[in-house]
Amino acid sequence: MNKYQQILAKYWGYPNFRPLQEDIIRSVADDKNDTLGLLPTGGGKSIIFQVPALASEGICIVVTPLIALMKDQVDNLKKRNIKATAIYSGMTKHELDVAFNNCIYGNTKFLYLSPERLNSELFIIRLQEMNVNLIAIDESHCISQWGYDFRPSYLSIAKIREYVPNVPFLALTATATIDVVDDIQEKLEFKEKNVFRKSFERKNLVYIVRNVEDKFKYLLKIATKTKGSGIVYVRNRKRTKEIANFLTENNISADFYHAGIDAKFKDYKQDQWKTGKCRIIVSTNAFGMGIDKSNVRFVVHIDLPDSLEAYFQEAGRGGRDEKTAYAVLLYNKNDKINIKKRIKNTFPERNTIKRTYNALANYYQIPVGHGKGLVYDFNIRDFAQKFKLSILQTYSCLKFLQKEAYVDITEELNNSSKVMFIVSQPELYKFQVANANFDGFVRMMLRTYSGIFSDYIKIDESFLARKTQTKLELIYNYLQKLDQLNIIKYIPQKKTPLIIFTKERLDNKNLKISKDNYEDRKNRYLNRVDAVLKYASKDNKCRSQKLLSYFGETDSYRCGQCDVCRRRNELNLSKYEFDIILIDIKKILKQSQLSVDGLIDNMNHDGKKVIKVIKWLLENDKIRYTIEKKITWV
């Protein structure tokens, strides 16, 4: 057993790596090569950078755009007794100092960063004091303007090579087209191209599209007939509750989930679903990142996603245990209407974007030429209401301003309260002797939380009140007074997104919305939406082949189990027979138009079998009749 397998077994309990995992690990750890790893959802991407980092001296810096995912991974590492910390916008200066000191002087092995922190002067200074063994870039498709989730803050990642010139970069993603694969390596300044690609094919995942008017009724049919747990994806928060209630009223165990739910309820809902106490979770796309449940038997999309990349990633959360699972997309004529509305909301007029920027600066009373680096709590509902703006369009406007790097907006933060003792243990003892009324509370804190002198520790005031059988107000009172006396640093729980002004406020004539970030992006968005519509509305090709082809795998075989393949299987022809007859029909009709009898006469196959294939091709719009009643290839 080599050192990488030993680490895998020690911390994760697995005897062997999955395909490609160890190859990628050796590429960055043994050969010190910049490496791009493409693995489908559930392919074990985090282990690929965690194992080599643990095998070497020093610290691994992990760049990821999602604060929730960042926190989830840090918590999971800590449960395995691996020291990790996360840095993101909204932390206090003291929190940052403590975190950086533990990375430099302590034995912290993983530093998770949001990309906007990379260019901060404080990070650059402290980075040069760290012994860095690896730079890992998760969700690396975010660096590409060809990608479906471009983040301009990712473009600054390559700049840190100047300070860590000999440290390899490991980029990871679950969804990338051919253009995006090349773009990632170029933007990260790979010394030479180096891609490890696992086929995106999921043989145990059955893709099904159903054109149905009553989606609720069909969802109920799926939930009733398919055993096991499931995920139902919808596009807005209101619908999550509506559908969950519908399922519950029909005796199906279900709950709803979205980004606006309080952190404690999120954890509770996730735990209920992960442990099987709740069977189906109905959610926006906020659910899934970092959620590792192997036995999901079905993933249903009630609404069309924005891209096949997003669909593939979300559908891929089914069947991670390698057993059969179903990815079902429900579609009807209303979806086309809704897509048009979505395009309008996603791409507001340029003047609307500029008006939103000026309203935002006025909201925080920032004059022209000022504001760079300022961070504010942000309530989008209050902001939109004050300036009489549409919330949906406001959100899209902010995303454009973010892409132009005028502002940055974080996701909603659900930060637990945090505490750290800022006096030494001897000084604390003297304080306890001199202040007997605080002694019991301090001793209870020390017994409850370890590591509280060297780092900020998450606390739960409600838990402390239950533990001490006292009122919650009294717990708050103790914590606030100890903070005022400079015995602890107490940061109460906070739940809010943040707005960061990354540049000083510009006047209207200097506020530019570039062609790259507007027209070109809109055209790419329209192309992605068109690909989703074609996937949903056309049933002339194996679903798995369609998805794989989109990601550049053009030599795949029919899956034999999707809704398209099942209809083909009903012909009672083997795959070989069907494909041979199909090839011959296509070859003949590309040369000339023929009647059915003429086509059969020109082929060396059983006439009854040829008729079955012709019928299937007609039903699936691959061939059609001309006015002269002859068949032509479409």
N, C-alpha and C positions, 0 to 999 in steps of 0.2 A: 504494500500500500504506500503510494508516494505521499509527499507532504500535503498536497492539495486534497487528496482523498481523506487524509487524516483529519484535516480541518473540517471538511464537509461532514465527516462522521461525528466529530466531537461536538460541533455547534448545531448541526441540523439533523443529525441522526440518519443521514442517507449513506448507503454503502458505495454508491456509484453516481457519477454525473449523468445527466441527460445528454443526448447527442449534441455535439458542437460546444458544449459548455467548457470542457477541459481544453479543447483546441484553442478557444478564444483566450482562456486564462493563460495558457502557455505562450500565446502570441504576445501578450502585454507583459507578462511576468518574467518569462525566460528570455525572449527575444527582444524585449523592450520596444516593440513595434506599435505605432499608432494603429488602432484597430476599430473597425465598425462591425458590430454584431447585429444581425437581423434575425430576430426570433419572434414567432407569433405570440399573442397574448397567452400568458400561462406557461411560457417557455423557460421561466426561471432566470430572468435577466439580472435581478439584484444579486444573486449568488455569484454571478460572473465577475463582479467587481469586488464583492465582499471577501471572497476566498483569497485572491492574490494579495489583497491589501493586508489581510491577517497573516499571510505567509512572509511578509517583508517588514523590516523596521520602518517606522514612520507612519504618516497619516495619509488617508485617501480623501481627496476632496470630491464631493459628489454634487453636481449641478442638476437641479430639477426644478421645473416651473410650478409645481403644485405644493403649496404649503401643507395641505392635509396629508398628502402622500409622504412628504418629508418627515412630518411628525410621526406618522405611522411606522415608517422604517426605523427611525431613531428609537421609538418605544420597543419595537421588536428586537432590535440589537441589544438594548439594555436588558431585556428579559433573558437574553442568552449570556449575560454578564460581559458584553462587549461595550466598551465606552464609546458613545457617539453623542454628537450635539448638532443642533441646527441653528442657522442664522438667517434671519429674514427681516424685511421692513417692519418697523413697529416696535422693535426691541429697544430697551433703554440703553444708555451709554454704559452703565455699570454691568448690565447683562452681557453686552458685547465684550467688554474687557475680561470678564470672568470666562466666557466661552473661548476667546482667543488665547488667554493664558493657559487654559487647560489643554488646548491644542499644541502649544509650544512647550510648556514645562510639565504638563501632566502626561497621562498615557491614553489620551483620547485617540481612537483609531479612525474615526470617520467624522468629517465635517461636512454637513449638508448645507448647501447654499442656494438661495434663489438667485437667478441670473443677474438681477439688477444690483446685487451686492458686490459683484466682481470688480466694478470700476471704482468703488468707493476708496478714497485715499487711505482710510483706516485699514481696510482689508489688504490693500497692496503692501502697506508697511509691515503688517503682521505676517503676511504670507512669506515674506523673505526671511522670517525667523523660523519658519516651520520646516521640518524634515518630511517633504512630500514624496510619497512613493507611487501615486497614481492619480490622474484626473479622470473621473468618470462623468460622462454627460448622458443623463437619462432623458428619454423622450427627445432624442437628438433630431428628429424630423422638424422640431420647432425652429431650427436654425435656417431652414431652407425656405426661400420665398415661393418655391414650387409646392411646398407642403401645405396641408390643410389647416395647420395650427401655428403659423409663423409667429415668432416672438422676436422683435428687434433686439431685445436685451441679450438674446443668445449670440448675437453677432460679436459681442465683446469678449467671448470666451477665449478665442485664439490669442488675444493680446497678453494673456497671462503667461504664454510661452516664454516671453522675455525674462520672466522672473524664475521660471522653473524649466530651463531649456532642455534638460535631459530626462524629463518625466514623460512617460508615454500617455497618450490620450486614448481612452476607451469610450466610444460612442455606441449607444444602444437604442434601438427602437423596435416596435412591433409592427409598424406600418410605414412602408416607404416604397414609392414607385421608382423606376429606373432613374428618372431625372433627379429625384430627391436623394437617392443613394450617392450619385456623383457630387451633388451640391453640398451635402454634409461634409464629405471629405475635403472639398475645396475650401469651404468656409472655416473649417477647423484646421486648415493648413497641414494636412497629413503630408509627411515627407514622401510617401509613396502610397498608392492605392492598396488597400488591404481590407477586403470584405469577407466576412464569414456569414453565409446565408443559409438558413434552414428553410426548406420549402414551407410555404404558408399553407400547404394542404393539410386539412384536418379530416382524416378519413372517417373518424367516428362522429363527425358533426353533419347532420342532415339539414341541408338548406331547403326551405319551402317558402314559396310566395303564394298568398291567397288573395284573389280579387273578391272582396266581400263588402256588401253595403253595411251590414250590422256587425261592426268589429267587436263590440262587447259580447254579443251572442257567440261569435266564433272563438273569442278568448275563453269564454266559459267552457266551450266544447274542448279546447286544448287542456285547460286546467282539470277538467273532469276525467278525460280519457288518458292523460299522461301522468304517470306516477312521478313522485319526487319533487324536489324544489325547483323554483323558477324565478326568472327576472322578467319584468315587463317594463319596457322603456317607452316613455312619452316625452313630449316636448315642453310642457309647462307644469308648474307646480300644482295648480288647481286640479288638473286632471289626475295627478298621482293619487290624491285623496278620493276623488270621485270614483276612480276605477277600483281602488282598494276596498272602498265601501260596497261597491257593486259585487265584488267577489265574496266579501264577507257575508252579505245578505243572501248569497247563494251557497252558504255553508262551505266556502273555500277559505282556508286560513291565509290572510293577506294583511300587509301593512304598507304604508307609503313612506317615501324618503325623498328629500330634496335639500339643496344647499342652505335654505332658510331655516331649517329646523335647529333648535337648541342643541348644543354639543352633547349634553347628557342624554337627550332623547335619541340623537344619532347613534351614540354608542350602544344604547339599549336596543334600538331597532336592529342594528347590525348584528348584535350578539344573539338576539332572538332568532334571526334568520340563519345565521351561521351555525347555530346549535340545533336547528330543525324545529324549534318551538313555533316559528312562523314559517309557513311553506313558501309563500310568494311575496316578493318585494316589488312594489310598483314605484318607479323612480324616473327622475330626469337623468341626464348623463352625469350628474354629480355622483352617482353610485357606481362603484366598480373598481376604481383605481386603488390598488393595494389590497383589495378584498380577495382573499384566497380561500375559495370554497370549491372543493374538487368535484362534488357530486351534483352540480346544477344540471338538471335534465332538459330544461327548455329555456330559451331566451326569445321573448316575443317583442317585436317592435310594432306598436300601435300606430305611430307616426313615422313618416319617412325621415331618415337621418340626412344631414347636410352632405355627406360624402360616403363613398364606399370604404374609405379608410376608417372612418368613425364606426360604420356598420360592422366591418370585419373585426374591429377591436372589441366592440360590445358583444357581438354574437359569439366571439371566441371565449367568452367567460363561461360558456356551457361546455360540459364534458371534459373537464381537465383531468378526470380520472381515467381517460381513454375509453370510457364506455359510451354507448350511443346517447347522443343528445340532439335536440332539435333547435334550429335557428329559424324562426318563423317571422316573415314580414307581411303585415296586413296592409292591403292597398285598395283604393277605389278612386273614382273620378274626382272626388273632392280634394284629393292630395295634390293634384296639379294646381288647383285654385289656391290652396294653402301655400304651395311653393312660391307662387307669384307674389303673394303678400309677404312672404318671408324675405324674398329678394329685395323688395322695397324697404323693409325695415332694416335689413342687413347693410344696405348701401344707401344711406341717406344722401341728399344733395350736398355738394361741397359747402354751400352757404350755411346749411344746417349744422355741419360739422364745425365751421368757424364760429357760428353763433353760440354753439355749446361750449366751445373753448373760452370765449369771452365771458359767458355766464359763469363758468366754473371759476375763472380768475376773480370775477366780481363777488362771487359767493364767499370767497376767502379774503376779499379786499386786498388783492395783490396788484400793485401798480406795474405799469410797463417797465421792463428792465430789472425787475426784482423777482424773487421767489424761488430761484434755483436751489434744489436740494430740500425744500420744505416738504414736510409730511403731515397730512391731515386725516383725521377720521372722516369717513365719507358715507353719507346716507343718501343713496340714489333716489329714493322715493321723496324725501324732503326736498332735495335739490330740484328734481323734475317738477314737483308741485309748485315750488317757489317761482320758477321761471316759465311755468305753463308749457312744459315739454313732455313729449311722449316718452315713457320709460324705456320701451323697446328701442326706439330710435336713439335715445340718449345713451343707452348701453353701447350701441353700435358706433356712435360718434366717439365715445371714449376709447373704443378699440382702435379706431383710425388714428386718434391723437396719440395712442400708445405706440402704434406702428410707425408713426413719424417721430417717435422719441421725444415728444413735447411733455407728456406726462406718463406715469406708470400707475396702474391700478391693480391692487392685490385682490385675491379672492377674499370671501368673508373669512375672518379669523375667528376661531373658537378657542381662545387661549384660556387654559386653566389658570387659576391663581397660582402665584409662585412666591417662594420665600427662600431667603439665604441669610444665615447669621454672618454679620460683618465684623464681629469682635472675635478675638481668640478665645479658646476654651478657658484659660485662666481668668481672662477679663469677664467672661460670662459668669463664672463661678462667683467672683466678687460681686457682680451685679445681683445674682440670686440671693446672696447672703444679705446684701443691703436692702433688697426689695422682696420681702417674703411673700407679698401678695402676687408676685409674678412667678414665684419659684415653681409651683405646681404645674402651671401652664407650660413653662419652659421645659421642664423635665418630660412632660407628656409629648411635646414636639420632638425632643431628642430621641425618645423611645420609638416614636412613630415613623420618623423619616431619617434615613442614613444619608451620608454625603452632603449634609445640609450646610457644612462649613466651607466646602470647596466649590459648590455649584448651586445654581437655582434649582429648587425642587418643586415639582407640582404638588399642590395641596388641594384638599376639598374641605371647605369650611363646614358644609353640612355633615360630612363624615365625622369631623372633629367634634361637632356639637352632639351628635349621637353617641360618640365614644365617651364623652365626658358627662353625658346626660344633662346638658345645659342648653341655654337658648343660643340660637345662631347669632343674635345681636351681640352677645357677650364675647363670642369668638372673634367677630369682627373688631370689637372694641380692644381686645388684648393685642391683636395683630397690628392695628393702627397705632396704638400707644407705644408698642415696642419699636415700630418703625420711626416714630417721632423721637424716641430716645436714642436712635442710632444703634440699636442692638441688632435689629434685622433690617433687611430690605424686603418690603412687602409690595407685590404687584397684584392688585385685585384682578379678577377675571374680566375679560373684555371680549366683546363680540361685535366686530365691525370690520368692513373693508377699509383700505387706506388708499388715499390719492397722494402720489409723489410727483412734485413738479421737477422734472429732470433737466429743464432749461428755464432761464429767466422768462418772464412773460413777454410775448412778442406783440407788436401792434398788428393790425389787420393786414397791412400791405406786405409784411414779412412772414405772415402765417401761410405756409405752402402745404398743399395736399398733393403729393407727387403722383405722376402717372403710374409709377410702379405700384404704389400703395392704393391706387383707386381703380383706374381703368383696367390695368393688367390683372390686378387681384380680382376685380369683378368678373372678368372674362374667365379666369381660372375657376372661380366659384361656380359660374354658370356651367362650365364644362363638367365639374364634379357633380353638380345637381343633375345635369343631363345624364350622366353615367348611372346615377341612382334611379332616375325615372326609367331608363332603358332596362336596368336590371329588374325593376319591379313590374314593368308593363309587358315585356317581351318574354315569351317562353319557348324560344326556338333553339336554345343551347343550354347544356348542363350548367346549373347554378355555380357549382364549384369551379368549373372551367372558366366561367365568366369572371369570377373574383380573382382567380389565379392569373388569368390573362391581364387583368387590370394592373396587377403588381409585377408584370413582366415574365411570368411563367407561362410561356405559350405552348409548351410541349406536354401538357398534362392530359390525362385520360378522363373520360366520363366517370363520374362518381358512382353511377348506377343506382342511387338512392334518393336524389332530390326529386321534387315534383315533376320536373321535365323528364328526367331519366325514367321515373316510374311509368309515365305515360308511354314512353318508348318501349319499356319492358313489357307492357300489355300487348304488344304486337306478337308476342311469343317467338321472337327472333333472338338469337344470341347476339351479343355485341359485335362479334366478328362478322356474322351474316349481314346485320344491318349496315355496318360501316362499309363493307365491300360493295353492297348494292348501292349505297349512297354515293360512293366514290365514282362508280360507273355511270349513274344517272347524271351526276354533276358534269362529268367529262363529256357525255353525249350532248346534253342540253346547252353546254357552253359553245358547242359547234353549230347546233341547229335546233329549231323548234319542231316538236313532234307531237302527234296525237298519242293517247295512252297506248293504243294497240301498236303504233309505230315504235314507241319507246320500248315496249316489252319485246317486240320482234328483234330489236337491236341489242338485246342483252342475253347473255348466256346464264340466266338464273331462272329458277322456278317462278312462273308467272304470278302465282298467288302471293308469293313473298314480295315480288316487285310491287304489286298493287298495294300491299300493306305499307310499304315504305313511301310510295307515291302519296297515299292518303295522309300519312303522317306529315310529309313535307308540305302538302297543301294546307293542312290545319295549322301548321306552324309558320306559314308565310315564307317558306324557303323557295317554293315554286308557285306559279299561278297560271291560269288559263288566259290565253289571248282571245281577241274577238273571234278569231277563226277556230276557236276550240282546240288550239294546240297548247302544249305545255312549254313554258319558258322558265329558265332559272332567274330568280330575282336578284 
